[in-house]
Amino acid sequence: MDTLQQAIFALHELEQDTTTPKNVKTKVASTLKILNENGEVSLKKSRAMHELEELSEDINVQSYTRTQLFNIVSLLEIV
C-alpha cells in the first residue's frame, strides 16, 4: 500500500470512529472526496493538507483526534 492509500485508509478509520464528532466527520469526508478526485496528485495533496490543518486548529477537536490528523498530514507530506 502506497503512502497516499495509507492516508486515505486512516481518514476512513477516523470517519468510521464512533467517538469522532460530526463536524470532524464532515470535514474528513470532504478531504476524502478531494483525495479521490481525478487530477494532479500534488494539488489534491495540498488541498487535503490545508483542510486537515484547518481542522486540527479547531479548539473543540479532541487531542486524540488532533494527533490522528497530524499523523495523516505527515503521511500526505511524504506523497
C-alpha positions in Angstrom: 0.0 0.0 0.0 1.5 3.3 -1.0 1.5 6.4 1.3 -1.5 8.1 -0.3 -3.6 4.9 0.2 -2.4 4.8 3.8 -3.6 8.3 4.4 -7.0 7.5 2.7 -7.3 4.4 4.9 -6.5 6.4 8.0 -9.1 9.0 7.1 -11.7 6.3 6.6 -10.9 4.9 10.0 -11.3 8.4 11.5 -14.6 8.8 9.7 -15.9 5.5 11.0 -14.9 6.1 14.6 -17.9 6.5 16.8 -16.2 8.9 19.1 -15.4 11.3 16.2 -17.6 14.4 16.4 -20.0 15.1 13.4 -18.2 18.3 12.3 -14.9 16.4 12.1 -16.5 13.6 10.1 -18.0 16.1 7.7 -14.5 17.7 7.1 -12.9 14.2 6.8 -15.5 13.2 4.2 -14.7 16.4 2.3 -11.0 15.6 2.5 -11.6 12.1 1.2 -13.6 13.5 -1.7 -10.6 15.7 -2.6 -8.2 12.9 -2.4 -10.4 10.6 -4.6 -10.9 13.1 -7.3 -9.1 12.8 -10.7 -6.4 15.3 -11.1 -2.8 16.2 -10.2 -1.7 14.5 -7.0 0.3 17.5 -5.7 -2.8 19.7 -6.0 -5.1 17.2 -4.3 -2.5 16.7 -1.6 -2.1 20.4 -0.9 -5.9 20.9 -0.7 -6.3 18.0 1.6 -3.5 19.1 3.9 -5.0 22.5 4.1 -8.4 21.1 5.1 -6.8 18.8 7.8 -4.6 21.5 9.2 -7.6 23.9 9.5 -9.5 21.2 11.3 -6.6 20.4 13.7 -6.6 24.1 14.8 -10.3 23.8 15.9 -10.3 24.1 19.7 -13.2 21.7 20.0 -11.2 18.8 18.5 -10.1 16.2 21.0 -6.4 15.7 21.5 -6.5 12.1 20.3 -8.3 13.1 17.1 -5.8 16.0 16.6 -2.9 13.6 16.9 -4.6 11.4 14.2 -5.0 14.4 12.0 -1.3 15.3 12.4 -0.3 11.8 11.5 -2.4 11.9 8.3 -0.9 15.2 7.4 2.6 13.7 7.9 1.7 10.9 5.5 0.5 13.3 2.9 3.7 15.3 3.2 5.6 12.2 2.1 3.5 11.7 -1.0 
